[in-house]
Amino acid sequence: MSPLALLNLGPWEIALILVLALLLFGGKKLPSLAKDLGSGIKEFRKSLSSSGEDDPPPPPPTQITTPEPEPEIKKESPKSKKKS
């Protein structure tokens, strides 16, 4: 069943709608409006059917590296001189 059958539109009603659209938008604007509408419907259907297949894969997880601690340098305390 077509969408037009639900609205019960005959050929005269469709012609009247087209003439009104032509009067409202003008002859130069109608082709671009139809093209934009068609591409919008196409993108909508594509997004419904693909359900995320075209999404790029997530980036690989980054590995967090911690810097190695510097070796500790032991400072010797000054030796006290023994007086004898």
N, C-alpha and C positions, 0 to 999 in steps of 0.2 A: 504494500500500500504506500503510495507516494505521499510526501508531506502536503502537497497541494490538495489531495483528496480529503484530507482532514479539514481543511479550511473551506472546501467546497467552492473553489474559485473557478469560474468559467473563463473563456477566452476574452470576453469583454472586460471583466474585472481585472485580469492580468494586464490588458492593454491600457486600461485606465491608470493602474499603478505605475506602469512604465512611463506614461505621458506625464504624470505628476512628478515622478523622479526627474524626468528631463527638464521640466519647468523649474523645479527647486534647485537642482545642482548645475544645470547647464550642460551643453553638449561636450565641452572640453573637459569637464571634471568627471563625467560619468565613466569613461574608460579607466581612469586611474582609480576611482572608487571600486569598480568591479574587480580590478586586478588586486588591489589591497585586500578586498573581502575574500577573494579566491585564495590568495596566499595565506591569509589568516586561518581559513578553514583547513587548508592543506597542512599547515603546521600543527593545528589542533589535533587533527586525525593522526598525524605522524607521532605526536607525543602520547596519544592514547594507545596506539598499537605497539610502540617500541618499549614502553614501560621501563625506561632507564637503560636500554641496551647501548645507546649511543654515548652514555656518559663516559668521560675519560677515566681510566683507572686511577685510584688514589696514589699519591706519591709514596715511594717507599719510606718506611719509618727511618728517621734520622737517629744515628747512634750518638748518644751523649758520652763524650770522653772527659774524664776528669784528669787534670794535669797531675803528673807524678810528683809527690812531695820531694823537695830538695833534701839531700842527705844532710843530717845535722853535723855541724862541725863542733867538736867538743873543745871548748876553750879551757886551757889549763890555768888554774889560778896561780898567781905568782907564789913561788915557794918562799916560805919565810926562811931566812938565813939563821942558822943556829950559831949563837955566839958561845964559845966555850973557853 
